[in-house]
Structures are given as structure tokens and as C-alpha cells.
């Protein structure tokens, strides 16, 4: 894990509680870290999707 840095943000408490519950995080900090990780993963997945679009072919499993 990379170095952590203390930050001070004004965030919607209701959203933090909702994210904490959805991501099953024990703390608000963990919820925010998981949410950031999720966004970064989505960006990587979208990039890979675009890079691989059109690669390969579609196999007809029903041999039509």
C-alpha cells in the first residue's frame, strides 16, 4: 500500500453512510478508500474494453 496522507474534506454524511453500508466497510475511511478503488477499477476496465473492442470474433455456438 502506498503512503497515506491525512485530508480534510466536506462530504455529504448521508452518502458516506450509504457507501459504507453498500461496500460493507467498517469505517468511513475504509468506505472512501473502497469507493476510490472501485472508480479506478472501472476506469481500467473501460479502457481495456475499448482497447479490445473488435478483437477476436464471435463464435456461433449453434452452428447456424
C-alpha positions in Angstrom: 0.0 0.0 0.0 1.2 3.5 -0.8 1.7 6.1 1.8 -1.4 7.5 3.4 -2.0 11.2 3.8 -4.5 12.9 6.1 -7.0 15.0 4.2 -9.9 17.2 5.3 -13.0 17.3 3.1 -16.6 18.4 3.5 -18.6 15.4 2.3 -22.3 14.5 2.5 -22.6 12.4 5.6 -25.7 10.5 4.2 -23.7 9.5 1.1 -20.8 8.3 3.2 -23.1 6.2 5.4 -24.7 4.7 2.2 -21.4 3.9 0.6 -20.1 2.4 3.9 -23.2 0.1 4.0 -23.0 -0.8 0.3 -19.3 -1.6 0.4 -19.5 -3.3 3.8 -16.8 -1.0 5.2 -16.0 -1.0 8.9 -15.1 2.7 8.9 -15.8 5.8 6.9 -12.2 5.9 5.8 -12.4 2.4 4.5 -15.6 3.2 2.7 -14.0 6.1 0.9 -10.9 4.1 0.0 -13.0 1.3 -1.4 -15.1 3.8 -3.4 -12.0 5.3 -4.9 -10.6 1.8 -5.7 -13.9 1.0 -7.4 -13.8 4.1 -9.6 -10.2 3.4 -10.5 -11.0 -0.2 -11.4 -13.9 0.9 -13.5 -11.7 3.3 -15.5 -9.2 0.5 -16.1 -11.9 -1.9 -17.2 -13.4 0.6 -19.6 -10.0 1.3 -21.1 -9.4 -2.4 -21.6 -12.9 -2.8 -23.1 -12.2 0.0 -25.7 -8.7 -1.3 -26.5 -10.1 -4.8 -27.1 -13.2 -3.8 -29.0 -13.3 -5.6 -32.3 -10.6 -8.1 -31.3 -11.4 -11.7 -32.0 -14.7 -12.9 -33.3 -18.0 -14.2 -32.3 -18.3 -17.9 -32.2 -21.7 -19.3 -33.3 -22.4 -21.9 -30.6 -25.4 -23.2 -32.5 -23.5 -23.7 -35.8 -26.1 -21.9 -37.9 
